[in-house]
Amino acid sequence: MPYDFLIVGSGLTGATIARILTDSGQKVLVLDRRPHLGGNVHDHHHESGIRIHTYGPHYFRTSSEEIWQFVKRFTSFYPYCAAIKSWVDGSYENWPIAASYIRRAIGEDWKVSFEGVPSNFEEAALKLMPLKVYEKFIKGYNTKQWGVNPSQLAPTLIKRFDVRADDDPRLMPHHKYQGIPSDGYAKMMEKMLEGIPVMLNVDYLKHSSAFKTPKKLIYTGPIDAYFGFDLGRLHYRGQQRIHEYLPEKDWAQPCGQVNNPQMENGPHIRTLEWKHMMPPEYAQQIKGTVLTQEITHSPDDPEQYEYPFPDRTNQELYNRYAQRASLDANLLICGRLGEYRYYDMDQAIGRAMKLAMSILNNQGGQWNA
Ligand SMILES: Cc1cc2nc3c(=O)[nH]c(=O)nc-3n(C[C@H](O)[C@H](O)[C@H](O)COP(=O)(O)OP(=O)(O)OC[C@H]3O[C@@H](n4cnc5c(N)ncnc54)[C@H](O)[C@@H]3O)c2cc1C
């Protein structure tokens, strides 16, 4: 199979780069060690017909016209604007936290519990809310999610949420386009990679000598694995998923995702009910419902890596690997695992678009969206 670019990983990063390079006449080969395309956005069907996002719930959202037009080439979307609840003291409460909840729980004259420049995530959260509210919604959830006390996490993690003065229940109200692919993410990824040679079930790191040296190797797997972990392992959190089909119940919870922040309610961090994430007219015809509990752990197997660990030690280790990668002009390590960074799907696509354009510019090539 003749190719100039070898792309390791068929997730959004690898697939976007593969599509853009192919559209502009370059020859690429994509490899993935999984038995399916699409990396972590893959989905599959339960026997009841309910569609499950294999690696956790994926809500697509973007405000970028360019990214929206790009993904719409491969799928239509049905509107879906995630609205999440937290199960707190026996009630479903809005997540992110509603200011009306704080007034109800603490009183009209509530005050935040930290002032000044936060040096860790706990202080950053207390700068937004009173201690009592932090303990109910944030402390347990993040202790379960990261396996450490939130005071050991970077303050920048606070960017993932806020306190809603207007009680808007939507998770991401500011994004212009929000939805889920009508026929699922797996079909979207098939379409994105249509006509592009792909080899599945191939671990590049185990079989690299079987492939001719490309003009450029674009590797979207874990950066520490690429270098044989020789500077040490980057820490990730992954999630075990426990699925349960309830044949006698058509709906079990008020929305697709219910967070479980209180320690006394079990080790899982959230419960998903997938039917909420399907087109309503289709979901209503399905008998029963599937619930999935997610329990976080620290995996050794890179296949289970999900969230990069938000602390300085890991960031510094990543920087040392990235510095090494930058010395090889024929190597590009990118994507959520390659850059050790949490990218939302639109951010992963946007970043991949930029990288593909810079590869093409260096080739003297062009791409028209
Ligand atoms: C639990 C969870 C929930 C999320 N929910 C959302 C959401 O709601 N909204 C949103 O916008 N984003 C969400 N995301 C982010 C989204 O999953 C990422 O943006 C996206 O997966 C990034 O794609 P990627 O191609 O960089 O990485 P990946 O999808 O991980 O793709 C990397 C691919 O490389 C392959 N690979 C790795 N090493 C090798 C090797 N040695 N040989 C061959 N193949 C290899 C892997 O098998 C994989 O297929 C979520 C992420 C997680 C973890």
The ligand as a Tripos MOL2 file, in Angstrom:
@<TRIPOS>MOLECULE
LIG
   53    58     1     0     0
SMALL
NO_CHARGES

@<TRIPOS>ATOM
      1 C1        -15.1120    9.8260   29.3590 C.3       1 LIG1
      2 C2        -14.9800   10.8950   28.3000 C.ar      1 LIG1
      3 C3        -16.1030   11.6160   27.9230 C.ar      1 LIG1
      4 C4        -15.9860   12.6170   26.9610 C.ar      1 LIG1
      5 N1        -17.0990   13.3350   26.6300 N.ar      1 LIG1
      6 C5        -17.0020   14.3320   25.7400 C.ar      1 LIG1
      7 C6        -18.1500   15.1550   25.4330 C.ar      1 LIG1
      8 O1        -19.2260   14.9860   25.9880 O.2       1 LIG1
      9 N2        -17.9880   16.1520   24.5190 N.ar      1 LIG1
     10 C7        -16.8090   16.3850   23.8960 C.ar      1 LIG1
     11 O2        -16.7380   17.3080   23.0660 O.2       1 LIG1
     12 N3        -15.7170   15.6190   24.1540 N.ar      1 LIG1
     13 C8        -15.7780   14.6050   25.0470 C.ar      1 LIG1
     14 N4        -14.6770   13.8290   25.3230 N.ar      1 LIG1
     15 C9        -13.4300   14.0660   24.5780 C.3       1 LIG1
     16 C10       -13.2690   13.1900   23.2980 C.3       1 LIG1
     17 O3        -13.3490   11.8270   23.6500 O.3       1 LIG1
     18 C11       -11.9260   13.5210   22.6400 C.3       1 LIG1
     19 O4        -11.9560   14.8510   22.1910 O.3       1 LIG1
     20 C12       -11.5600   12.6390   21.4450 C.3       1 LIG1
     21 O5        -11.6470   11.2760   21.7570 O.3       1 LIG1
     22 C13       -10.1300   12.9670   20.9870 C.3       1 LIG1
     23 O6         -9.7790   12.1610   19.8790 O.3       1 LIG1
     24 P1         -8.2900   11.6730   19.6530 P.3       1 LIG1
     25 O7         -8.2420   11.1780   18.2570 O.co2     1 LIG1
     26 O8         -7.3270   12.7330   20.0350 O.co2     1 LIG1
     27 O9         -8.0640   10.4700   20.6850 O.3       1 LIG1
     28 P2         -8.6950    9.0170   20.7110 P.3       1 LIG1
     29 O10       -10.1340    9.0740   20.3890 O.co2     1 LIG1
     30 O11        -8.2970    8.3910   21.9700 O.co2     1 LIG1
     31 O12        -7.9640    8.2370   19.5070 O.3       1 LIG1
     32 C14        -6.6560    7.7190   19.6190 C.3       1 LIG1
     33 C15        -6.6360    6.4050   18.8390 C.3       1 LIG1
     34 O13        -5.2690    5.9640   18.7510 O.3       1 LIG1
     35 C16        -5.2740    4.5620   18.8410 C.3       1 LIG1
     36 N5         -3.9340    4.1260   19.2720 N.ar      1 LIG1
     37 C17        -3.2780    4.4950   20.3910 C.ar      1 LIG1
     38 N6         -2.0700    3.8970   20.4400 N.ar      1 LIG1
     39 C18        -1.9720    3.1380   19.3170 C.ar      1 LIG1
     40 C19        -0.9590    2.2780   18.8020 C.ar      1 LIG1
     41 N7          0.2000    2.0580   19.4530 N.pl3     1 LIG1
     42 N8         -1.1770    1.6460   17.6150 N.ar      1 LIG1
     43 C20        -2.3510    1.8420   16.9470 C.ar      1 LIG1
     44 N9         -3.3330    2.6460   17.3980 N.ar      1 LIG1
     45 C21        -3.1450    3.2830   18.5640 C.ar      1 LIG1
     46 C22        -6.3460    4.2620   19.8960 C.3       1 LIG1
     47 O14        -6.7980    2.9170   19.7920 O.3       1 LIG1
     48 C23        -7.4190    5.2780   19.5210 C.3       1 LIG1
     49 O15        -8.3500    4.7310   18.6120 O.3       1 LIG1
     50 C24       -14.7470   12.8650   26.3240 C.ar      1 LIG1
     51 C25       -13.6190   12.1440   26.7100 C.ar      1 LIG1
     52 C26       -13.7180   11.1820   27.7090 C.ar      1 LIG1
     53 C27       -12.4850   10.4470   28.1490 C.3       1 LIG1
@<TRIPOS>BOND
     1     1     2 1
     2     2     3 ar
     3     2    52 ar
     4     3     4 ar
     5     4     5 ar
     6     4    50 ar
     7     5     6 ar
     8     6     7 ar
     9     6    13 1
    10     7     8 2
    11     7     9 ar
    12     9    10 ar
    13    10    11 2
    14    10    12 ar
    15    12    13 ar
    16    13    14 ar
    17    14    15 1
    18    14    50 ar
    19    15    16 1
    20    16    17 1
    21    16    18 1
    22    18    19 1
    23    18    20 1
    24    20    21 1
    25    20    22 1
    26    22    23 1
    27    23    24 1
    28    24    25 2
    29    24    26 1
    30    24    27 1
    31    27    28 1
    32    28    29 2
    33    28    30 1
    34    28    31 1
    35    31    32 1
    36    32    33 1
    37    33    34 1
    38    33    48 1
    39    34    35 1
    40    35    36 1
    41    35    46 1
    42    36    37 ar
    43    36    45 ar
    44    37    38 ar
    45    38    39 ar
    46    39    40 ar
    47    39    45 ar
    48    40    41 1
    49    40    42 ar
    50    42    43 ar
    51    43    44 ar
    52    44    45 ar
    53    46    47 1
    54    46    48 1
    55    48    49 1
    56    50    51 ar
    57    51    52 ar
    58    52    53 1
@<TRIPOS>SUBSTRUCTURE
     1 LIG1         1 GROUP 0 **** ****
